[in-house]
């Protein structure tokens, strides 16, 4: 968003991928579901088959059919694609595409560690025990393969978590090939038995129509921003920024919770937040907190606040605005000066893009004018950022080792603010002055426009199936609101 002392204007957002927040040592508990029903056969040595969650009926899937090291795994409707065909080797590896292994990212052994794919290397973080009770446990960690927050929706990321006996931690493999599996102790369920949803493919078309209008859920706020969907138990959080106060001209901000169908309540008062992103395990939100010129983490259980990043090279940030989280827990965020107010300019005029990786703050780009919304592609290999000051969206390639390449222009848009991204990599970018959301394919081609309200600020996917787009919008003069629209594909929860 771009709100200032004279009026709320703001920018924000991330995308992609939501991985385990290892850099923050996120250690809260996954909510366990009820005991599993009887299982079909599990995958055995030498067999190739889909791996299907008992609770969700969805397949273990490589997000976006990515093939790069670090590509996230998720639940997705079973399509028979190569990104859902797993081979269990005699060395206890689960391979996909022939040469990639299911991998506990960074040799992680703690709850919330992201489960990704990586070049097979024979190490113990790539070895898995497929157990008779349907669980799949890491040899190195002893933890279970688990959809984050016991989620069942398409797009739910898969992480490591303490085994608890719930149905969300049990897997089966109908349609195995190779040696016969052990007899089933229960009825077999076809992969197609899950609730139908469109395949995650750009050819499916993300929008029901090229021109759409969102529906107002509630107005009367001051200036809404930073929507993020918490899958379990199922609610949306968003920031509501107030008019600037005090000699420093800092805008107070509260975090609100919307529980469909109609319940709105203040969730975290005086949060000082703008952009929000839920962590992979669903126990915390990471917030761009302009009140302290920092990035913070809030516990969803007790609202305790901790610091993620407070300075760069000994200098305070301007006013962190929006953020996104990579599968490995790296936090990328933008730092324009919209909410700095009358506080000193510690950055000497620089507005930049930063990341927090392995606990260290790194400068990604110090040359963008008023960076705002930010997102990662589903495979984590492209970073997108709004340059509000030049009405452009730029992108950066990210190497397998995390190296960031040269900036290039993705497209131009009037007043780019917050952004989210769907499972196929299509971008949903808010145009603040237009009151719209522009939808772009990964190629840069525009796919459609969603009309919202004045000063549209941000968007996030949510709802039970992940296909409801929630949109924040508003100005002090016209009032601010929360909107929604139903789309064809699910996407990122922030």
C-alpha positions as CSV (number, residue, x, y, z in Angstrom):
1,X,0.0,0.0,0.0
2,X,1.0,3.6,-0.3
3,X,-0.6,5.3,2.5
4,X,0.9,8.6,3.7
5,X,0.1,11.3,6.3
6,X,-2.3,12.8,3.8
7,X,-4.1,9.6,2.9
8,X,-3.8,5.9,2.7
9,X,-1.9,4.7,-0.3
10,X,-0.1,1.5,0.0
11,X,1.6,-1.4,-1.7
12,X,2.3,-4.9,-0.7
13,X,2.5,-8.5,-1.4
14,X,4.3,-11.7,-2.1
15,X,3.6,-14.9,-3.7
16,X,4.7,-18.1,-4.2
17,X,5.4,-20.4,-2.4
18,X,5.2,-20.8,1.2
19,X,7.7,-23.1,2.5
20,X,8.9,-24.0,6.0
21,X,10.3,-21.0,7.8
22,X,13.5,-22.6,8.9
23,X,15.2,-19.2,9.3
24,X,12.8,-18.4,12.0
25,X,12.8,-21.8,13.7
26,X,9.0,-22.1,13.4
27,X,8.2,-24.8,15.9
28,X,4.4,-24.7,16.7
29,X,2.1,-27.7,16.4
30,X,0.2,-29.1,13.4
31,X,-3.4,-29.7,14.3
32,X,-3.9,-33.4,14.0
33,X,-7.1,-34.9,12.5
34,X,-9.0,-38.0,13.5
35,X,-7.7,-41.5,13.1
36,X,-7.4,-42.8,9.6
37,X,-9.8,-45.1,7.9
38,X,-8.6,-48.5,6.6
39,X,-5.8,-48.1,4.1
40,X,-5.2,-49.3,0.7
41,X,-1.7,-50.6,-0.1
42,X,1.4,-48.5,0.5
43,X,4.1,-48.2,-2.1
44,X,6.8,-50.9,-1.9
45,X,10.4,-51.2,-3.0
46,X,10.7,-51.2,-6.8
47,X,7.2,-49.9,-7.3
48,X,6.1,-46.7,-9.2
49,X,2.8,-45.2,-8.2
50,X,1.1,-42.0,-7.1
51,X,1.2,-41.4,-3.3
52,X,-2.2,-40.4,-2.1
53,X,-3.2,-38.7,1.2
54,X,-5.8,-40.8,3.1
55,X,-7.5,-37.7,4.5
56,X,-7.4,-35.5,1.5
57,X,-7.7,-38.0,-1.4
58,X,-5.1,-35.9,-3.2
59,X,-1.7,-36.8,-4.6
60,X,1.8,-35.9,-3.5
61,X,2.7,-33.5,-6.2
62,X,5.7,-31.4,-7.3
63,X,4.3,-27.9,-7.4
64,X,3.8,-26.5,-10.9
65,X,5.5,-29.6,-12.3
66,X,8.8,-28.0,-11.4
67,X,12.0,-29.8,-12.0
68,X,14.5,-27.5,-10.3
69,X,16.2,-28.3,-7.1
70,X,14.1,-27.0,-4.2
71,X,10.8,-27.3,-6.0
72,X,8.1,-27.6,-3.3
73,X,5.8,-30.6,-2.8
74,X,2.1,-30.2,-2.2
75,X,-1.2,-31.9,-2.2
76,X,-2.9,-31.8,-5.6
77,X,-5.8,-33.6,-7.4
78,X,-4.4,-36.7,-9.0
79,X,-3.8,-36.2,-12.7
80,X,-1.5,-39.1,-13.6
81,X,1.3,-36.6,-14.5
82,X,4.9,-37.4,-14.2
83,X,5.2,-34.9,-11.3
84,X,3.0,-37.3,-9.3
85,X,4.6,-40.6,-10.2
86,X,7.0,-41.7,-7.4
87,X,9.3,-44.7,-7.4
88,X,10.4,-46.3,-4.1
89,X,13.9,-47.6,-4.6
90,X,15.8,-50.3,-2.7
91,X,17.9,-47.5,-1.1
92,X,14.6,-46.1,0.4
93,X,14.6,-43.1,-1.9
94,X,11.3,-41.7,-3.3
95,X,12.3,-40.5,-6.8
96,X,10.4,-38.5,-9.4
97,X,11.4,-37.7,-13.0
98,X,14.0,-40.5,-12.7
99,X,16.7,-38.4,-11.1
100,X,15.1,-36.2,-8.4
101,X,14.6,-37.3,-4.9
102,X,12.1,-36.4,-2.2
103,X,14.3,-34.3,0.1
104,X,14.0,-32.8,3.6
105,X,15.3,-29.3,2.8
106,X,18.6,-28.4,4.2
107,X,18.9,-31.7,6.1
108,X,16.1,-30.3,8.4
109,X,15.0,-32.4,11.3
110,X,12.5,-30.0,13.0
111,X,8.8,-29.6,12.7
112,X,7.9,-27.5,9.7
113,X,10.9,-28.5,7.6
114,X,10.0,-28.1,3.9
115,X,9.8,-31.3,1.8
116,X,11.1,-30.6,-1.7
117,X,12.8,-32.3,-4.6
118,X,16.5,-32.4,-5.2
119,X,19.2,-34.2,-7.2
120,X,19.5,-37.6,-5.7
121,X,22.7,-37.8,-3.6
122,X,22.3,-40.8,-1.3
123,X,22.2,-38.8,1.9
124,X,19.8,-39.7,4.8
125,X,17.6,-36.6,4.3
126,X,16.6,-38.3,1.1
127,X,15.7,-41.7,2.6
128,X,12.2,-42.6,3.7
129,X,10.6,-45.4,5.6
130,X,7.2,-46.4,4.1
131,X,5.5,-48.0,7.1
132,X,2.7,-50.6,7.4
133,X,0.4,-48.0,9.1
134,X,0.6,-45.8,6.0
135,X,3.0,-43.2,7.4
136,X,6.1,-42.1,5.5
137,X,8.9,-41.1,7.9
138,X,12.2,-39.5,7.2
139,X,15.2,-41.8,8.0
140,X,17.3,-38.8,9.3
141,X,14.5,-37.0,11.2
142,X,12.1,-39.7,12.2
143,X,9.3,-37.2,11.4
144,X,6.2,-37.9,9.3
145,X,5.4,-36.6,5.8
146,X,2.5,-34.2,6.6
147,X,0.4,-31.7,4.8
148,X,0.9,-28.4,6.7
149,X,-1.7,-27.7,9.3
150,X,-3.4,-31.0,8.4
151,X,-4.7,-29.2,5.3
152,X,-6.7,-31.1,2.6
153,X,-7.0,-28.4,-0.2
154,X,-5.1,-28.5,-3.4
155,X,-1.9,-26.6,-3.0
156,X,-1.4,-27.5,0.6
157,X,2.4,-27.7,1.1
158,X,4.0,-30.9,2.5
159,X,6.3,-30.6,5.5
160,X,7.9,-32.8,8.2
161,X,6.1,-33.1,11.5
162,X,6.0,-35.3,14.6
163,X,4.0,-38.4,13.9
164,X,0.7,-38.3,15.7
165,X,-1.4,-41.1,14.2
166,X,-3.8,-38.8,12.3
167,X,-5.3,-39.5,8.9
168,X,-3.5,-36.5,7.4
169,X,-0.2,-38.4,8.0
170,X,-1.2,-41.6,6.2
171,X,-0.7,-42.3,2.6
172,X,-1.6,-45.0,0.1
173,X,-0.6,-45.9,-3.4
174,X,-3.3,-47.4,-5.7
175,X,-2.3,-48.5,-9.1
176,X,1.3,-49.5,-8.3
177,X,3.5,-50.9,-10.9
178,X,6.4,-53.3,-10.3
179,X,6.4,-55.9,-7.5
180,X,3.1,-56.5,-5.9
181,X,2.4,-54.6,-2.7
182,X,1.2,-56.2,0.5
183,X,-2.6,-56.9,0.7
184,X,-4.8,-54.0,1.7
185,X,-6.5,-54.1,5.1
186,X,-9.3,-51.9,3.8
187,X,-11.1,-50.7,0.6
188,X,-9.0,-49.2,-2.1
189,X,-9.9,-45.6,-3.1
190,X,-9.2,-44.4,-6.6
191,X,-7.1,-41.3,-7.0
192,X,-10.0,-39.6,-8.7
193,X,-12.2,-40.0,-5.6
194,X,-11.2,-36.6,-4.3
195,X,-13.5,-33.7,-4.9
196,X,-13.1,-32.6,-8.5
197,X,-11.0,-29.5,-9.3
198,X,-9.4,-28.2,-12.4
199,X,-5.9,-29.4,-13.2
200,X,-3.2,-26.9,-12.4
201,X,-2.4,-25.9,-15.9
202,X,-2.3,-22.5,-17.6
203,X,-4.3,-24.1,-20.5
204,X,-7.2,-24.7,-18.0
205,X,-7.7,-20.9,-17.9
206,X,-7.4,-19.2,-14.4
207,X,-10.4,-17.0,-15.0
208,X,-14.0,-18.0,-15.7
209,X,-14.2,-14.9,-17.9
210,X,-11.6,-12.3,-19.1
211,X,-13.5,-9.5,-17.4
212,X,-14.9,-10.0,-13.9
213,X,-16.1,-8.1,-10.9
214,X,-15.4,-9.0,-7.2
215,X,-18.1,-8.9,-4.6
216,X,-17.9,-6.7,-1.5
217,X,-17.9,-8.8,1.7
218,X,-17.7,-5.8,4.1
219,X,-16.8,-2.2,3.9
220,X,-16.3,0.5,6.6
221,X,-12.6,-0.2,7.3
222,X,-9.9,2.5,7.2
223,X,-7.4,1.0,4.7
224,X,-7.2,-2.8,4.3
225,X,-4.1,-4.6,3.2
226,X,-2.1,-7.8,3.5
227,X,-4.6,-10.6,3.2
228,X,-3.4,-14.1,4.2
229,X,-5.4,-17.3,4.4
230,X,-4.9,-19.7,7.4
231,X,-6.1,-23.1,6.2
232,X,-6.6,-24.7,9.5
233,X,-9.2,-24.0,10.9
234,X,-10.0,-21.7,7.9
235,X,-10.0,-18.0,8.2
236,X,-8.5,-14.9,6.5
237,X,-6.3,-12.3,8.3
238,X,-5.7,-8.8,6.9
239,X,-4.3,-5.5,8.1
240,X,-6.4,-2.3,8.6
241,X,-4.2,0.8,8.6
242,X,-5.5,3.9,10.3
243,X,-4.6,7.6,9.7
244,X,-1.1,8.7,10.9
245,X,-0.8,10.0,14.4
246,X,1.8,11.7,16.6
247,X,4.7,13.8,15.8
248,X,6.4,11.0,13.9
249,X,3.3,10.5,11.6
250,X,3.2,6.7,12.0
251,X,0.0,4.9,11.0
252,X,-1.5,2.5,13.6
253,X,-2.6,-0.8,12.3
254,X,-4.7,-3.7,13.5
255,X,-5.0,-7.2,12.2
256,X,-8.5,-8.4,11.6
257,X,-9.9,-12.0,11.1
258,X,-12.6,-12.9,8.7
259,X,-14.2,-16.4,9.2
260,X,-16.5,-17.3,6.3
261,X,-19.4,-16.8,5.9
262,X,-19.7,-13.5,7.8
263,X,-17.8,-13.2,11.0
264,X,-15.4,-10.3,11.3
265,X,-13.4,-9.6,14.5
266,X,-10.3,-7.7,15.5
267,X,-7.6,-10.4,16.0
268,X,-4.3,-8.6,16.9
269,X,-4.7,-4.9,17.9
270,X,-1.9,-2.5,17.5
271,X,0.0,-4.9,15.2
272,X,1.7,-2.1,13.2
273,X,1.4,-4.3,10.1
274,X,1.0,-4.0,6.4
275,X,1.7,-7.2,4.3
276,X,1.2,-10.6,6.0
277,X,2.2,-14.2,5.1
278,X,1.3,-17.4,6.9
279,X,4.1,-19.8,7.7
280,X,4.2,-23.3,6.2
281,X,3.1,-24.9,9.4
282,X,0.2,-22.5,9.8
283,X,1.2,-21.5,13.4
284,X,2.6,-18.0,12.7
285,X,2.2,-15.0,10.4
286,X,5.2,-13.0,9.2
287,X,4.3,-9.4,9.0
288,X,5.9,-6.3,7.4
289,X,5.7,-4.0,10.4
290,X,6.1,-0.4,9.7
291,X,5.5,0.7,13.3
292,X,8.9,-0.6,14.3
293,X,10.5,-0.4,10.8
294,X,11.0,-4.1,10.8
295,X,9.7,-7.6,9.8
296,X,8.0,-9.4,12.7
297,X,6.5,-12.8,13.4
298,X,3.2,-13.2,15.3
299,X,2.1,-16.4,17.0
300,X,-1.4,-17.3,16.0
301,X,-1.9,-19.0,19.3
302,X,-1.0,-16.2,21.8
303,X,-0.2,-13.3,19.4
304,X,3.4,-13.1,20.8
305,X,5.6,-10.9,18.6
306,X,9.2,-11.7,17.7
307,X,11.7,-10.0,15.4
308,X,12.6,-11.4,12.0
309,X,14.6,-8.4,10.7
310,X,15.2,-5.0,12.3
311,X,18.1,-3.5,10.3
312,X,20.5,-3.8,7.5
313,X,24.2,-3.1,8.1
314,X,23.3,-1.3,11.2
315,X,20.7,0.9,9.5
316,X,17.0,0.9,10.2
317,X,14.6,0.1,7.4
318,X,12.2,2.7,5.9
319,X,8.9,0.9,6.4
320,X,8.7,-2.7,5.3
321,X,5.6,-3.1,3.1
322,X,5.1,-6.6,1.7
323,X,6.7,-10.0,1.8
324,X,6.8,-13.6,0.6
325,X,8.3,-16.8,1.9
326,X,10.3,-19.3,-0.1
327,X,10.1,-23.1,0.4
328,X,13.4,-23.0,2.3
329,X,12.1,-20.4,4.8
330,X,13.8,-17.4,3.2
331,X,11.7,-14.3,3.7
332,X,11.8,-11.7,0.8
333,X,10.4,-8.2,1.6
334,X,10.1,-4.8,0.1
335,X,11.1,-1.5,1.9
336,X,9.6,1.6,0.4
337,X,9.1,4.7,2.5
338,X,5.4,5.1,2.4
339,X,4.8,4.5,6.2
340,X,8.1,6.0,7.4
341,X,6.2,9.2,8.3
342,X,8.4,11.9,9.8
343,X,11.1,9.5,11.1
344,X,14.7,9.9,10.0
345,X,15.8,8.5,6.7
346,X,18.3,5.9,7.9
347,X,18.6,4.4,4.3
348,X,19.9,7.7,2.8
349,X,17.2,7.7,0.1
350,X,17.4,4.1,-0.8
351,X,14.2,2.0,-1.1
352,X,15.1,-1.6,-1.6
353,X,14.3,-5.3,-1.8
354,X,15.8,-7.5,0.9
355,X,15.7,-11.1,2.0
356,X,16.4,-12.9,5.3
357,X,18.2,-16.1,4.6
358,X,19.7,-18.3,7.3
359,X,19.1,-15.6,9.8
360,X,21.1,-13.0,7.8
361,X,19.6,-9.9,6.1
362,X,20.8,-9.5,2.5
363,X,20.1,-6.7,0.0
364,X,18.5,-8.0,-3.2
365,X,18.2,-4.7,-5.1
366,X,18.7,-1.2,-3.8
367,X,17.9,0.5,-7.1
368,X,14.1,0.2,-7.3
369,X,11.9,3.3,-6.7
370,X,9.3,2.4,-4.1
371,X,9.2,-1.4,-4.4
372,X,5.9,-2.8,-3.3
373,X,4.2,-6.1,-4.0
374,X,6.4,-9.2,-4.1
375,X,5.9,-12.8,-5.1
376,X,7.8,-16.0,-5.9
377,X,6.9,-18.4,-8.8
378,X,5.7,-21.8,-7.7
379,X,9.1,-23.4,-8.4
380,X,10.8,-20.7,-6.4
381,X,13.1,-19.8,-9.4
382,X,11.7,-16.3,-10.2
383,X,11.1,-13.4,-7.9
384,X,8.6,-10.7,-9.0
385,X,8.5,-7.2,-7.5
386,X,6.3,-4.1,-8.2
387,X,8.3,-0.9,-8.8
388,X,5.6,1.6,-7.9
389,X,7.8,4.5,-8.6
390,X,8.2,3.6,-12.3
391,X,4.8,1.7,-12.9
392,X,6.6,-1.5,-13.7
393,X,6.7,-5.1,-12.5
394,X,10.3,-6.5,-12.6
395,X,11.6,-10.0,-12.2
396,X,14.8,-11.7,-11.1
397,X,16.0,-15.3,-11.8
398,X,17.0,-17.3,-8.7
399,X,19.6,-20.0,-9.1
400,X,19.5,-23.4,-7.4
401,X,22.0,-22.1,-4.9
402,X,19.9,-19.0,-4.2
403,X,22.0,-16.7,-6.3
404,X,19.8,-13.8,-7.7
405,X,20.4,-12.8,-11.3
406,X,19.9,-9.5,-13.1
407,X,16.7,-7.6,-13.0
408,X,14.5,-7.4,-16.1
409,X,11.1,-5.8,-16.8
410,X,8.2,-8.2,-16.7
411,X,5.5,-5.8,-17.7
412,X,4.2,-2.2,-17.1
413,X,1.1,-1.4,-15.0
414,X,-0.5,1.7,-13.6
415,X,0.3,1.9,-9.9
416,X,1.3,-1.8,-9.1
417,X,0.5,-2.7,-5.5
418,X,0.1,-6.1,-3.9
419,X,0.2,-9.4,-5.7
420,X,-0.5,-13.1,-5.3
421,X,0.1,-16.1,-7.6
422,X,-1.8,-19.2,-8.5
423,X,-0.5,-22.8,-8.8
424,X,0.2,-22.4,-12.5
425,X,2.3,-19.3,-12.0
426,X,-0.3,-16.8,-13.1
427,X,0.1,-13.4,-11.3
428,X,-2.7,-11.4,-9.8
429,X,-1.5,-7.8,-9.5
430,X,-3.5,-5.0,-7.8
431,X,-3.5,-1.7,-9.6
432,X,-4.1,0.8,-6.8
433,X,-5.2,3.8,-8.9
434,X,-7.4,1.7,-11.2
435,X,-9.2,-0.3,-8.5
436,X,-8.5,-3.5,-10.4
437,X,-6.5,-6.7,-10.3
438,X,-4.6,-7.5,-13.5
439,X,-4.0,-11.2,-14.3
440,X,-0.8,-12.1,-16.2
441,X,0.5,-15.4,-17.5
442,X,4.1,-16.3,-16.6
443,X,5.0,-15.2,-20.1
444,X,3.8,-11.7,-19.4
445,X,0.6,-12.0,-21.5
446,X,-2.4,-10.3,-19.9
447,X,-5.2,-12.8,-19.3
448,X,-7.9,-10.6,-17.8
449,X,-8.9,-7.9,-15.3
450,X,-11.0,-8.1,-12.1
451,X,-12.8,-4.9,-11.1
452,X,-12.7,-4.4,-7.4
453,X,-13.0,-1.0,-5.6
454,X,-11.1,2.3,-5.3
455,X,-7.4,1.9,-4.3
456,X,-7.1,-1.9,-4.6
457,X,-4.2,-2.9,-2.5
458,X,-3.6,-6.7,-2.4
459,X,-4.9,-10.2,-2.9
460,X,-4.6,-13.8,-1.6
461,X,-6.2,-17.2,-2.4
462,X,-8.2,-19.0,0.2
463,X,-11.4,-20.8,1.1
464,X,-11.8,-24.6,1.5
465,X,-10.6,-25.4,-2.0
466,X,-8.1,-22.5,-2.3
467,X,-10.0,-21.0,-5.3
468,X,-11.5,-17.9,-3.7
469,X,-9.5,-14.8,-4.4
470,X,-9.8,-12.3,-1.4
471,X,-8.9,-8.7,-2.3
472,X,-8.3,-5.7,-0.1
473,X,-9.2,-2.2,-1.1
474,X,-10.0,1.2,0.1
475,X,-9.1,4.8,0.8
476,X,-9.8,7.1,3.8
477,X,-12.2,9.1,1.8
478,X,-14.2,6.3,0.2
479,X,-13.9,3.6,2.9
480,X,-12.1,0.4,2.7
481,X,-13.4,-3.1,2.1
482,X,-12.7,-6.8,1.7
483,X,-13.8,-8.4,-1.6
484,X,-13.9,-11.9,-3.0
485,X,-14.3,-13.6,-6.4
486,X,-14.3,-17.3,-7.3
487,X,-11.7,-18.5,-9.8
488,X,-10.8,-21.7,-11.6
489,X,-7.4,-22.4,-10.0
490,X,-6.2,-22.3,-6.4
491,X,-3.2,-20.3,-5.4
492,X,-0.9,-18.9,-2.8
493,X,-2.5,-18.0,0.6
494,X,-0.9,-14.5,0.6
